[in-house]
Amino acid sequence: MTAFLTSFFVITLAEMGDKTQLVALAFATRFSARVTMAGVLVATLAVHLFSVAIGEMLGMALPTQWIQLAAGIAFIGFALWTLRGDSFDDKELKPGRFGPFLTVAIAFFLAELGDKTMLATITLASQQQQFLPVWLGSTAGMVLADGLAVGVGVVAGRRLPARALKLFAATIFLIFGVWAIAAAVIGMLGH
């Protein structure tokens, strides 16, 4: 249960103000909320399945302390990335020839590749070594965060308060990073 909750919490925060959340928001202003969320869900399931598989392989190949150290550094990097922000060009969202559902799913999938939340999911999977809970937790967190954006897109047609979300998410990443580095150093000194 811890792996699920950790993944859910971290990925929900990571997605706040992220470019893929902005993609979901923009699609929600053009397509129905149901179609947008279905596309987001399918894309997220696929990307996070791939991410968790990569993380699991890394976790099996590397010693625990090195994974904790790398995770801590990665989380501090995610904090800085969150503060820097992502760019998003609304002109990239063309309905295309695939129809609304596939347009959302394909665009969201491609936008998520190499994104902060994908890398955070890989990091979590390498740390936790619990495939299903990390996959489901990270997917649920992503869908929740993007569902909030879709709701805002449908109801208000404007963005979430990005600055406050960025600061909050960056702080959480920084705390996770410092905690993981401290755990790694304590583990290395104990051996």
N, C-alpha and C positions, 0 to 999 in steps of 0.2 A: 504494500500500500504506500510505503514511503517513496518508492521510485515513481509511482503514478502521480502522487501529490507534488513531489518536487518538480517533475517534468511539467505538470500542468501549470504550476505557479510560475516557474521560470519562463516558459514559453509564452504564457499569457502576457507577462510583463515585457518580454522581448519584442512581442508583436506590436505593442502600443506605440503608435507613431511611426511604425516601420513602413517602408514603401509598399509592401504587399497589403498592409491594412488600408493604405490609401487607394490601392488598386481596387480592393473590395468596395470601399466607399464610392469610388467613381462608377464602378459597374452597377451599384445599387441605385444610382441616379438614372441609369439608362435601361436596366432590365428589372424584372420583378425580384423581390427579396428572395423568394423561393428558388428561382433559377440561379441567382448569384450565390446563395449559400450552398446549393447543391454542387455547383462548380468548384467552389472553395473547398468543400468537404472532400470531393474526389481528388482534387489536386493535392491537398494536404495529406490525405491517407497515403498517396503514392510517394510524395517527397519524403515524408517522415519514415515510411517503411524503408526506403533506401538509406536515409540518414542513420537510423537505428542499426541497420545491418553494418554499415561502415563503422559506427561507434563500437559495436559489439566486437568486431574483428580487431580493432585497435586495442580494446580493453583486454582481449585474450593474449595479444602479442607483446604487450608492454607491462613492466612491473607497476604495481599499484601506486607507489609513491611518485613515479614519473608521470603517471596519468593524472594524479592529483595536482602535481606541480603545473603540468601543461593546462589542465582545466582551470586552475587559478589564474594563470596568465591569460588564458582565453577569455575568462569572465571579465577580467580587468579590461582587456581589449574590447569586449562587447560593451562595457560601460562607456568607454571612450567613443566607440562607434555610435552608440545610442545618442550621446551628447552631440556628436558631429551631425547626425541625421542622415537621411537618405534623400536622394532626389527622385522626383517622379514627374513624368511628362504625361499629362492627360491626353495628349494627341496620339499616344501609343495605343489607345483603347479603341480600335476600330472593330465593329461588329463582325466583319469577316464573312467568309462563305460557309462557316461551320454552324451557324445558328448561335443563339445566346449562350446555351449551356456549355457547348464545347469551346466557344470563344472565351468564356470566363475560366473554365478549367485549364485550357492550354495556356492562356496568358498568366494565370496565377501560378501554375506549375513552373513556367519559365522564369517568372519574376522571383520565385522562391529559391531557384537553384543558386547556390553560393551565397545566399542571403544570411543575415545574422541568425535568424531562427533555425535555419538548416544547420549551420555550424554549431549553434547552441545544443541542438538535438543530438548531433554527433558527439559532442562533449559529454552530455548527460548520459548517453548510452554507454560510452566508454567507461564512465565512472560507476554507473549503477549496475551494469551487466544483468539487466532484467528486461529482455526484449519486449514482451507484450505490455507490461506496465509503462515503460518509457514511450513506446509507440502510441499507445492509447492516451496517455497523459499529455504528451506533447501535441497530439492531434486535437484533443479536446480543448487544450489551452489556446491553440491557434484558432480553432473554430469559434470559441467564445470571444476572443479579442476581435476577430473579423466580423462576427455576428453583431458586436456592439457598433462597429463601423457601418455595417449594412443598415442597422437600425437608425443610426444617425443620418445616413445617406437618404433613407426613405422618409423619415419624419422631418428632419431639419434641413437636409440638403447641405450641411456644412461639416467641417472637420471637427474632430475632438480637440480639446485644448492641448496641442502638441507639446508645448514647452514644459508644462507641469508633468505630463506623462513621461517625457524624456528624462527629466530630473529624477523622478521616482524610480523609473526602470534602471537608470544608470547607477543610482545609489544601491539598489538591490544587487545588481551585477557586481559592483565593487565589493559589497559585503561577501557575496559568494566567492569572489576571487581571492580576497584576503583570507577567508576561512579555509579555502582549499589549499592555498600556498602554505599557511600555517600548519595544516594537517600533514602536508607532504614533508615539510622540514622536520616536524616532530617525528614522523615516521622514519625519515632518513637518519636522524640523530639517534634514534632508538635501536638501530641495527648496527 
